[in-house]
Amino acid sequence: MEEASGDCTPCTDKVDYTNYSNTLSSCLLCRICKSGEEEKSPCTSTKDTECQCKPGTFRREDAPEFCYKCSTRCPDGMVVATPCSPFSDLKCVDRKSGASQLVIGIVAASVLLLLVLIAYVFRRFFIQGRAVDPKCMDKVLFWRSHPLRGPGALDNAHNNMLINRDSLTDLVPEQEVEEQVKPTDVTAQSQGEEPAGAEGSHTRGRLLVPANGADPTENLRLFFDDFATIVPCDSWDSLMRKLGLTQNEILLVREGVRVPRDALYEMLEAWVSNKGREASVNTLLDALEKLGQRLAKQNIQDHLLNSGKYVYEESKEGSAVSV
């Protein structure tokens, strides 16, 4: 500080310093590292020089004024635990203890690798073995990691869902490709095959009813799990919207399920609860037709008929027909 004006004079880097504002008449001189030390950081106008022991030496806690030479090796029967550093000497442990630590490290790494393999196997085989498309897993993980928190969050979740749906357009399931090919094959049939085509068209237009007068709703519930394996997972939400579920109901179901393939089951339950007797297998088949999921529709129809739980509705000419 200048005595005449009372103004502070700044300190000079590598010459003097002060750590904070003060009323000293002059700055403090920078420290100079000793012969056994090396400069860790230089002196500035606001911080003193920092020194540390040179490589191969260390500073003892009980005598920090000097640097001491590091031990070069461990005694017989011992192994290095931690190498020498500027702040501590070489540390040794009993050979058996060191071996135990090595074993622990190997075991920990092996367990971690095993967990990764189990996760891979679960995803690759367990999920696929239950007919859950791995692409659905990413979609379900989105719902599980973005819980609903009010109307605003619901709108955001809806927007994200639409984005996810659009991103899947390049990943069309094989059965949808087959659907797109089949109409071309049909139009290419010769006139000699026309009767068979006409018969198939007539069969597809007929309604399904429960066999032996079974309860329609309970009969339908028996096949909810099967529908989840037949209908492509990226069509579940659009199918349920066709059947009358609101977007809010769909999102709530998605949030509530723990297993990915249970989402369609629970949405179908919500649909039956809402519609009551109006919820029928034929309404479901019509919705699939409107979505362009003709292969899924045909597979469901064949599965229901082959199960013996459903037959075609009785026509005017005769009794109900099963195939």
C-alpha positions in Angstrom: 0.0 0.0 0.0 1.4 3.4 -0.9 1.6 5.7 2.1 1.0 8.9 0.2 -2.2 8.0 -1.6 -3.4 5.0 0.3 -3.9 3.0 -2.9 -2.9 -0.7 -3.1 -0.1 -1.7 -5.5 -0.6 -5.0 -7.2 1.9 -7.8 -6.5 4.1 -9.2 -9.3 3.9 -12.7 -10.6 6.9 -14.9 -9.6 8.2 -12.2 -7.3 5.7 -11.5 -4.5 2.1 -12.2 -3.7 -0.7 -11.9 -1.2 -3.5 -14.5 -0.8 -6.2 -12.0 0.0 -6.9 -8.2 0.5 -5.0 -6.8 3.5 -3.4 -3.7 4.9 0.2 -4.9 4.7 2.7 -2.3 3.6 4.2 -4.7 1.0 3.6 -8.0 -0.8 5.1 -11.3 0.5 8.1 -12.7 -1.3 7.5 -15.9 -3.3 8.8 -19.1 -1.9 11.8 -20.8 -3.6 11.7 -24.6 -3.8 14.6 -26.4 -2.0 17.2 -28.4 -3.8 15.4 -31.7 -3.1 12.0 -30.3 -4.4 10.5 -29.4 -7.7 8.0 -26.7 -8.5 4.4 -28.0 -8.7 2.8 -24.7 -9.5 4.4 -21.3 -9.9 4.0 -18.2 -7.8 1.4 -15.7 -8.9 0.3 -12.4 -7.5 -2.4 -14.1 -5.4 -0.8 -17.5 -4.6 2.6 -18.6 -3.3 4.8 -21.2 -5.1 3.8 -24.9 -4.5 6.6 -27.3 -4.1 6.7 -31.1 -3.9 9.4 -33.8 -3.5 11.2 -34.9 -6.7 10.5 -38.4 -8.1 12.1 -41.1 -6.0 11.6 -39.1 -2.8 8.7 -38.4 -0.4 7.8 -36.1 2.4 7.1 -37.7 5.8 4.2 -36.5 7.8 6.2 -36.2 11.0 9.0 -34.3 9.3 7.6 -32.3 6.4 10.7 -30.0 6.1 12.7 -32.5 4.1 12.3 -35.0 1.4 13.4 -38.6 2.1 14.5 -41.2 -0.4 11.9 -43.8 -1.3 12.4 -47.5 -0.4 13.4 -49.4 -3.6 11.8 -52.7 -2.8 9.7 -54.7 -0.3 11.2 -57.0 2.3 11.3 -60.8 1.5 7.8 -62.3 1.8 6.0 -59.1 1.0 4.7 -57.4 -2.1 4.0 -53.8 -3.2 0.6 -52.5 -2.1 1.1 -48.9 -3.3 4.2 -47.4 -5.0 6.2 -44.5 -3.6 4.7 -41.0 -4.3 5.8 -37.4 -3.3 3.5 -37.8 -0.3 4.3 -41.3 1.0 6.9 -44.0 0.8 6.5 -47.4 -0.8 3.9 -49.5 1.1 4.2 -53.3 1.3 1.8 -56.1 2.4 2.3 -59.7 3.2 2.5 -61.8 0.0 -0.6 -63.9 1.1 -2.6 -60.7 1.7 -1.6 -59.3 -1.7 -2.5 -62.6 -3.4 -5.9 -62.4 -1.6 -6.5 -58.9 -2.9 -5.6 -60.1 -6.4 -8.1 -63.0 -6.1 -10.8 -60.6 -4.9 -10.2 -58.4 -7.9 -10.3 -61.3 -10.4 -13.5 -62.6 -8.7 -15.2 -59.2 -8.9 -14.3 -58.8 -12.6 -15.6 -62.3 -13.3 -18.9 -61.6 -11.5 -19.4 -58.4 -13.4 -18.7 -60.2 -16.7 -21.1 -62.9 -15.8 -23.9 -60.4 -15.1 -23.3 -58.8 -18.5 -23.6 -62.2 -20.2 -26.7 -63.0 -18.2 -28.3 -59.7 -19.3 -27.4 -60.4 -22.9 -28.8 -64.0 -22.8 -32.0 -62.8 -21.2 -32.5 -60.2 -23.9 -31.5 -62.4 -26.8 -33.3 -65.6 -25.9 -35.7 -65.2 -22.9 -37.4 -62.2 -24.4 -37.5 -63.6 -27.9 -38.6 -67.0 -26.6 -41.7 -65.3 -25.4 -42.3 -63.6 -28.7 -41.5 -60.1 -27.5 -39.9 -58.0 -30.2 -36.6 -56.5 -28.8 -37.7 -53.3 -30.5 -40.6 -53.2 -28.0 -38.1 -53.2 -25.1 -36.8 -49.8 -26.1 -40.3 -48.5 -26.3 -41.3 -50.0 -22.9 -38.1 -48.7 -21.3 -39.1 -45.2 -22.5 -42.5 -45.5 -20.7 -40.8 -46.9 -17.5 -38.2 -44.2 -17.4 -40.6 -41.3 -18.0 -43.4 -41.7 -15.4 -46.5 -39.5 -15.8 -46.6 -36.4 -13.7 -49.7 -34.4 -14.6 -51.3 -33.3 -17.9 -48.1 -31.5 -19.1 -46.1 -34.7 -18.7 -48.9 -36.6 -20.4 -48.7 -34.4 -23.5 -44.9 -34.7 -23.6 -45.1 -38.5 -23.3 -47.7 -38.5 -26.2 -45.3 -36.5 -28.4 -42.4 -38.7 -27.6 -44.5 -41.8 -28.4 -45.4 -40.4 -31.8 -41.7 -39.7 -32.5 -40.8 -43.2 -31.4 -43.5 -44.6 -33.6 -42.3 -42.7 -36.6 -38.7 -43.9 -36.0 -39.9 -47.5 -36.3 -41.3 -47.0 -39.9 -38.0 -48.2 -41.3 -38.2 -51.4 -39.1 -41.3 -53.0 -40.7 -41.9 -56.5 -39.3 -41.6 -59.4 -41.7 -45.2 -60.3 -41.4 -46.3 -56.8 -42.6 -44.0 -57.3 -45.6 -45.8 -60.5 -46.3 -49.1 -58.7 -46.1 -48.1 -56.2 -48.7 -46.9 -59.0 -51.0 -50.0 -61.2 -50.7 -52.5 -58.9 -52.4 -50.2 -58.7 -55.5 -50.1 -62.5 -55.6 -53.9 -62.7 -55.4 -54.4 -60.3 -58.3 -52.0 -62.3 -60.3 -54.1 -65.4 -60.1 -55.5 -66.9 -63.2 -59.2 -67.1 -64.0 -59.0 -70.8 -63.3 -58.3 -70.0 -59.6 -61.1 -67.6 -59.2 -63.5 -69.9 -57.4 -61.0 -70.6 -54.7 -60.4 -66.8 -54.2 -64.1 -66.2 -54.1 -64.5 -68.9 -51.4 -61.7 -67.3 -49.3 -63.3 -63.9 -49.6 -66.7 -65.3 -48.5 -65.0 -67.1 -45.5 -63.2 -63.9 -44.4 -66.6 -62.0 -44.4 -68.2 -64.4 -42.0 -68.4 -63.6 -38.3 -66.9 -65.7 -35.5 -69.0 -66.8 -32.5 -68.1 -68.8 -29.3 -68.5 -72.6 -29.7 -71.2 -74.3 -27.7 -72.8 -71.1 -26.6 -69.9 -70.1 -24.3 -69.8 -66.6 -22.8 -68.4 -64.3 -25.5 -66.4 -62.0 -23.1 -64.8 -64.8 -21.1 -64.1 -66.7 -24.3 -62.3 -63.7 -25.7 -60.2 -63.2 -22.6 -58.7 -66.7 -23.0 -56.8 -65.4 -26.1 -55.4 -62.0 -24.9 -51.9 -63.5 -24.3 -52.0 -65.1 -27.8 -52.9 -61.7 -29.4 -49.7 -60.2 -27.9 -47.6 -62.7 -29.8 -49.4 -62.3 -33.1 -50.0 -58.5 -33.4 -46.7 -56.6 -34.0 -45.8 -54.6 -30.9 -45.5 -51.3 -32.7 -49.2 -51.6 -33.7 -50.6 -52.2 -30.2 -51.3 -48.5 -29.4 -52.9 -47.8 -32.8 -55.0 -50.9 -32.5 -56.3 -49.9 -29.1 -57.1 -46.4 -30.4 -59.1 -48.0 -33.1 -61.0 -50.0 -30.5 -61.9 -46.9 -28.6 -59.3 -46.5 -25.8 -58.2 -42.9 -25.1 -54.5 -41.9 -25.3 -54.6 -41.3 -21.5 -55.8 -44.8 -20.9 -53.1 -46.3 -23.1 -50.4 -44.2 -21.3 -51.6 -45.3 -17.9 -51.6 -48.9 -18.9 -48.0 -48.6 -20.3 -46.9 -47.0 -17.0 -48.5 -49.7 -14.9 -47.1 -52.9 -16.5 -43.9 -54.6 -15.4 -43.4 -57.0 -18.3 -43.4 -55.6 -21.8 -45.7 -58.2 -23.4 -48.4 -57.6 -20.7 -49.1 -54.1 -22.1 -51.5 -55.4 -24.8 -53.2 -57.8 -22.4 -53.9 -55.0 -19.9 -55.1 -52.6 -22.7 -57.5 -55.3 -24.0 -58.8 -55.8 -20.4 -59.4 -52.0 -20.2 -61.2 -52.2 -23.6 -63.5 -55.0 -22.4 -64.2 -53.2 -19.1 -65.2 -50.0 -21.1 -67.2 -51.7 -23.8 -68.7 -54.6 -22.0 -70.7 -56.9 -24.4 -69.8 -54.6 -27.3 -66.2 -55.8 -27.1 -66.1 -58.8 -29.5 -63.5 -60.7 -31.4 -65.1 -59.5 -34.7 -64.6 -55.9 -33.6 -60.9 -56.7 -32.9 -60.5 -58.4 -36.3 -62.2 -55.4 -38.1 -59.8 -53.0 -36.4 -56.8 -55.0 -37.6 -58.2 -55.0 -41.1 -58.5 -51.2 -41.0 -54.9 -50.9 -39.8 -53.7 -53.0 -42.7 -52.6 -55.8 -40.4 -54.3 -58.5 -42.6 -51.8 -61.2 -41.8 -52.2 -60.7 -38.1 -56.0 -60.8 -38.5 -55.8 -64.0 -40.5 -53.5 -65.7 -38.0 -55.8 -64.7 -35.1 -58.8 -66.0 -37.0 -57.1 -69.3 -37.8 -55.9 -69.7 -34.3 -59.3 -69.2 -32.8 -60.9 -71.6 -35.2 -58.2 -74.3 -34.6 -58.6 -74.0 -30.9 -62.2 -75.2 -31.1 -63.3 -72.3 -29.0 -64.8 -70.4 -31.9 -66.8 -71.3 -35.0 -68.3 -69.4 -37.9 -71.7 -67.9 -37.2 -74.6 -70.0 -38.3 -75.7 -69.2 -41.8 -79.2 -69.3 -43.1 -78.6 -72.5 -45.0 -77.3 -74.6 -42.0 -75.7 -74.8 -38.6 -72.5 -73.1 -37.3 -69.4 -74.2 -39.1 -66.0 -75.0 -37.5 -62.7 -75.5 -39.5 
